[in-house]
Every structure is written in C-alpha cells, then in structure tokens.
Amino acid sequence: MGEREIFEQINDVLKENGYDTRINGLMDLTHFLNEKRDSDSFAYDRVRELYDQFIMGIGMW
C-alpha cells in the first residue's frame, strides 16, 4: 500500500466515524494523533495503525 492509499484509508475511517477532518499529509496526521482527544476510540486506533504503516514503510506490512 502506498502513501496515497494510506491517506485515503485514513480519511475513509475518519468520515465513517463522524469526523469532519481531512488528513492531507504527514503534518495533519501527526497533529491529529497528538491531540489524543479520542485516543480510546476505534477511529483513533485504526488511524494510528495506518500511521505506523506509513512510517515503517510499504514493504514492512
């Protein structure tokens, strides 16, 4: 999975869970994760997993 697909999945997860936020890049993504306001939600956990995939690289998953 490439960078674009990861961000598409992140935005799909956010949309499906009622967020009106759109993640367009790494800075937006880290800002969302650093807020930790919903850190106990499914959406946060899934976005965190996708962030880890992005950081670790495509070949690792």
Secondary structure by P-SEA (a helix, b strand, c coil): ccaaaaaaaaaaaaaaaccccccccaaaaaaaaaaccccccaaaaaaaaaaaaaaaccccc
